[in-house]
């Protein structure tokens, strides 16, 4: 497979499409939570998605094998995946899509912090530090402004923040442990496979499994399992293997932009000045963190 050294027109179009898909998924989770308890919904999604992932692997001829020495890392990345979606689904049940999107997609910020301490050759630079300061200020603004319009739950905001930290942990695990030696599809299989029993076990602590499920909620569940977890995640990992990681990551700031817009357009959420301001700060911080340094700096 040809590796690109820049984001071309196809790559940019695909990345914009995935950003929109993941933003739509935030709305779908919010709506589908009306029929299923959030953690139980996440468990059902993983249970359906694993069959889709296995079918994809069979179609592509990817062997289902555990590489030596990868079990501890596989269990860790699966546990982080489970935590991410417990917190994300609860966040979208408690707070608005707009607020959740801004906070959750601050993930590259926490990844940059973790990479500084855990990944060789990925130290914090002044440019990254400036981006970190902007993004943290944006997240703090979103969380601390309790008078913001729309559904504003402190517990929901903190769940979104915990989900972002868990997502960053997944990326660190994928790059800094034995998981780095296995194919992206195997990484995803570990994440989804471990999450099935973990999420079903956790769901018993969050109330009745069913709320008032209808066909809309069932279609929302299938959309998440097939389009997002399977096609979305595998497609994103494919793009990451084809294009520069910094370029791919820089498009992540589009998802909270789309998320805020879709929350307003589809769910009628009130978008306050604080959410817009927080979004601008987080997006600017993510762009700074993922912006490649000068050639001279990279050569040095």
C-alpha positions as CSV (number, residue, x, y, z in Angstrom):
1,X,0.0,0.0,0.0
2,X,1.4,3.4,-1.0
3,X,2.2,5.6,1.9
4,X,1.5,9.4,1.4
5,X,3.7,12.1,2.8
6,X,0.8,14.6,2.7
7,X,-3.0,14.8,2.9
8,X,-4.2,14.7,-0.7
9,X,-7.8,15.6,-2.0
10,X,-9.0,12.1,-1.4
11,X,-7.6,12.0,2.1
12,X,-9.1,15.3,3.0
13,X,-12.5,14.4,1.7
14,X,-12.4,11.1,3.6
15,X,-11.3,12.7,6.8
16,X,-14.0,15.4,6.6
17,X,-16.5,12.5,6.0
18,X,-15.3,10.6,9.0
19,X,-15.5,13.8,11.2
20,X,-19.1,14.2,10.1
21,X,-19.9,10.5,10.7
22,X,-18.5,10.7,14.3
23,X,-20.4,13.9,14.9
24,X,-23.6,12.3,13.7
25,X,-22.9,9.4,16.0
26,X,-23.0,11.7,19.0
27,X,-26.6,12.6,18.0
28,X,-27.5,9.0,17.4
29,X,-26.2,8.0,20.8
30,X,-28.2,10.8,22.4
31,X,-31.4,9.7,20.7
32,X,-30.8,5.9,21.1
33,X,-30.3,6.4,24.9
34,X,-34.0,7.1,25.0
35,X,-34.7,3.5,24.3
36,X,-31.8,1.7,26.1
37,X,-29.9,2.3,29.3
38,X,-26.6,3.9,28.1
39,X,-24.1,1.4,29.4
40,X,-26.3,-1.5,28.2
41,X,-26.6,0.2,24.8
42,X,-22.8,0.3,24.6
43,X,-22.6,-3.4,25.5
44,X,-25.1,-4.3,22.8
45,X,-23.2,-2.2,20.3
46,X,-20.0,-4.1,21.0
47,X,-21.8,-7.4,20.9
48,X,-23.1,-6.7,17.4
49,X,-20.0,-5.0,16.1
50,X,-17.7,-8.0,16.9
51,X,-19.5,-10.1,14.3
52,X,-19.1,-7.3,11.8
53,X,-15.3,-7.0,12.5
54,X,-14.8,-10.8,12.3
55,X,-16.7,-10.8,8.9
56,X,-14.4,-8.0,7.7
57,X,-11.3,-9.9,8.8
58,X,-12.5,-13.0,7.0
59,X,-13.2,-11.1,3.9
60,X,-9.7,-9.5,3.9
61,X,-8.0,-12.8,4.8
62,X,-6.7,-11.4,8.1
63,X,-5.8,-14.4,10.4
64,X,-7.5,-14.5,13.8
65,X,-4.4,-15.1,16.0
66,X,-3.0,-13.8,19.2
67,X,0.6,-12.6,18.8
68,X,3.0,-13.7,21.5
69,X,3.3,-11.3,24.4
70,X,0.3,-9.2,23.5
71,X,-2.3,-10.5,25.9
72,X,-1.6,-8.0,28.8
73,X,-1.6,-5.1,26.3
74,X,-4.8,-6.4,24.7
75,X,-6.6,-6.6,28.0
76,X,-5.4,-3.1,28.9
77,X,-6.6,-1.5,25.6
78,X,-9.9,-3.4,26.0
79,X,-10.4,-2.0,29.5
80,X,-9.7,1.5,28.3
81,X,-12.1,1.1,25.4
82,X,-14.8,-0.1,27.9
83,X,-14.1,2.9,30.2
84,X,-14.3,5.3,27.2
85,X,-17.7,4.2,26.2
86,X,-19.2,3.9,29.7
87,X,-18.3,7.6,30.2
88,X,-19.2,8.8,26.7
89,X,-22.7,7.1,26.7
90,X,-23.4,8.4,30.2
91,X,-22.2,11.9,29.2
92,X,-24.6,12.0,26.2
93,X,-27.4,10.9,28.5
94,X,-26.7,13.6,31.0
95,X,-25.5,16.6,29.0
96,X,-26.0,18.1,25.5
97,X,-24.3,16.9,22.3
98,X,-22.7,20.3,21.9
99,X,-21.1,20.3,25.4
100,X,-20.1,16.6,25.1
101,X,-18.5,17.1,21.7
102,X,-16.4,20.0,22.7
103,X,-15.1,18.2,25.8
104,X,-14.7,14.7,24.4
105,X,-12.9,15.8,21.3
106,X,-10.2,17.5,23.4
107,X,-8.6,14.0,23.4
108,X,-5.5,15.1,21.4
109,X,-4.7,17.4,24.2
110,X,-4.5,14.6,26.8
111,X,-2.7,12.4,24.2
112,X,0.0,15.1,23.8
113,X,0.4,15.2,27.6
114,X,0.6,11.4,27.9
115,X,3.0,11.1,25.0
116,X,5.4,13.6,26.5
117,X,5.9,11.3,29.5
118,X,5.3,7.8,27.9
119,X,6.4,7.9,24.3
120,X,10.1,8.5,23.3
121,X,10.6,11.2,20.7
122,X,7.2,12.8,21.4
123,X,8.2,15.5,23.9
124,X,6.2,18.6,24.6
125,X,7.3,21.6,22.6
126,X,6.5,25.3,23.1
127,X,4.0,25.1,20.3
128,X,2.3,22.1,21.8
129,X,2.3,23.7,25.2
130,X,0.6,26.8,23.8
131,X,-2.0,24.5,22.1
132,X,-2.4,22.6,25.4
133,X,-3.0,25.9,27.3
134,X,-5.7,27.0,24.8
135,X,-7.5,23.7,24.7
136,X,-7.5,23.3,28.5
137,X,-8.9,26.9,28.8
138,X,-11.6,25.9,26.4
139,X,-12.5,22.7,28.3
140,X,-12.5,24.6,31.6
141,X,-14.7,27.3,30.1
142,X,-17.2,24.8,29.0
143,X,-17.3,22.9,32.3
144,X,-17.3,25.9,34.6
145,X,-19.9,28.0,32.9
146,X,-22.9,26.4,34.5
147,X,-25.3,29.1,33.2
148,X,-24.8,28.0,29.6
149,X,-27.9,27.3,27.6
150,X,-29.1,23.8,26.9
151,X,-28.8,20.7,29.0
152,X,-25.8,21.5,31.3
153,X,-24.9,18.7,33.7
154,X,-21.6,18.9,35.6
155,X,-21.7,15.1,36.0
156,X,-22.2,14.7,32.2
157,X,-19.3,17.2,31.5
158,X,-17.0,15.3,33.8
159,X,-18.0,12.0,32.1
160,X,-17.1,13.5,28.7
161,X,-13.7,14.5,30.1
162,X,-13.1,11.0,31.5
163,X,-14.1,9.5,28.1
164,X,-11.6,11.8,26.4
165,X,-8.8,10.7,28.8
166,X,-9.7,7.0,28.2
167,X,-9.6,7.6,24.5
168,X,-6.1,9.1,24.8
169,X,-5.1,6.1,26.9
170,X,-6.2,3.8,24.0
171,X,-4.0,5.7,21.6
172,X,-1.0,5.6,24.0
173,X,-1.5,1.9,24.5
174,X,-1.8,1.3,20.7
175,X,1.5,3.1,20.1
176,X,3.5,2.4,23.3
177,X,2.8,-1.3,24.1
178,X,2.9,-4.7,22.3
179,X,-0.3,-3.6,20.5
180,X,1.9,-1.6,18.2
181,X,3.0,-4.9,16.6
182,X,-0.4,-6.1,15.6
183,X,-2.7,-5.1,12.7
184,X,-5.3,-2.3,13.4
185,X,-8.2,-4.8,12.9
186,X,-6.7,-7.0,15.7
187,X,-6.3,-4.0,17.9
188,X,-10.0,-3.1,17.3
189,X,-11.0,-6.8,18.0
190,X,-9.2,-6.7,21.3
191,X,-11.0,-3.5,22.3
192,X,-14.5,-4.6,21.3
193,X,-14.0,-8.2,22.5
194,X,-12.9,-7.2,26.0
195,X,-15.6,-4.6,26.2
196,X,-18.5,-7.0,25.7
197,X,-18.3,-8.7,29.1
198,X,-17.0,-5.6,30.8
199,X,-19.9,-3.4,29.6
200,X,-22.6,-6.0,30.3
201,X,-21.2,-6.4,33.8
202,X,-21.1,-2.7,34.4
203,X,-24.6,-2.1,33.0
204,X,-26.2,-3.9,36.0
205,X,-25.3,-0.9,38.1
206,X,-27.1,1.7,36.0
207,X,-30.7,0.8,36.3
208,X,-33.2,-1.1,34.0
209,X,-31.7,-2.2,30.7
210,X,-34.7,-1.0,28.6
211,X,-36.4,2.4,28.7
212,X,-38.9,2.5,25.9
213,X,-37.2,1.0,22.8
214,X,-38.7,1.5,19.4
215,X,-37.6,1.0,15.8
216,X,-35.8,4.3,15.8
217,X,-33.6,3.2,18.8
218,X,-33.0,-0.2,17.2
219,X,-31.9,1.4,13.9
220,X,-29.7,3.8,16.0
221,X,-28.0,0.8,17.7
222,X,-27.4,-0.9,14.3
223,X,-26.0,2.3,12.8
224,X,-23.5,2.6,15.7
225,X,-22.4,-1.1,15.5
226,X,-22.0,-1.3,11.7
227,X,-21.3,2.2,10.4
228,X,-19.3,3.6,13.4
229,X,-17.6,0.9,15.3
230,X,-16.8,-1.3,12.2
231,X,-16.6,0.8,9.1
232,X,-15.8,4.0,10.8
233,X,-13.1,2.8,13.1
234,X,-11.5,0.5,10.5
235,X,-11.6,3.3,7.9
236,X,-10.0,5.8,10.3
237,X,-7.2,3.3,11.1
238,X,-6.7,2.7,7.4
239,X,-6.3,6.4,6.8
240,X,-3.9,6.6,9.7
241,X,-1.8,3.9,8.1
242,X,-1.8,5.7,4.7
243,X,-1.3,9.4,5.7
244,X,0.9,11.2,8.2
245,X,-0.5,10.9,11.7
246,X,-0.3,14.6,12.5
247,X,-2.3,15.4,9.3
248,X,-5.0,12.9,10.2
249,X,-5.2,14.1,13.8
250,X,-5.5,17.7,12.7
251,X,-8.9,17.0,11.1
252,X,-10.2,15.9,14.5
253,X,-11.1,19.5,15.4
254,X,-13.9,19.3,12.8
255,X,-15.9,16.8,14.7
256,X,-16.8,19.0,17.6
257,X,-17.6,21.8,15.1
258,X,-20.0,19.4,13.4
259,X,-21.3,18.1,16.7
260,X,-22.2,21.6,18.0
261,X,-24.0,22.4,14.7
262,X,-25.9,19.0,14.6
263,X,-27.0,19.4,18.2
264,X,-28.5,22.7,17.3
265,X,-30.0,21.7,14.0
266,X,-31.3,18.2,14.8
267,X,-32.0,18.3,18.6
268,X,-32.8,22.0,19.0
269,X,-30.0,22.5,21.6
270,X,-29.4,26.1,22.6
271,X,-25.8,27.1,21.7
272,X,-24.5,29.7,24.2
273,X,-21.6,32.1,23.7
274,X,-19.5,30.0,26.2
275,X,-19.9,26.9,24.1
276,X,-18.8,28.7,20.9
277,X,-15.9,30.3,22.8
278,X,-14.9,26.9,24.3
279,X,-15.1,25.3,20.8
280,X,-12.9,27.9,19.3
281,X,-10.2,27.5,22.0
282,X,-10.3,23.7,21.9
283,X,-10.1,23.6,18.1
284,X,-7.2,26.1,18.0
285,X,-5.4,24.1,20.6
286,X,-5.8,20.9,18.7
287,X,-4.5,22.5,15.5
288,X,-1.4,23.8,17.3
289,X,-0.7,20.5,19.0
290,X,-1.0,18.6,15.7
291,X,0.7,21.1,13.4
292,X,4.0,19.8,12.1
293,X,7.1,21.7,13.3
294,X,9.5,23.4,10.9
295,X,11.8,21.2,8.8
296,X,14.7,22.7,10.6
297,X,13.2,21.7,14.0
298,X,12.4,18.2,12.8
299,X,15.9,17.7,11.4
300,X,17.4,18.8,14.7
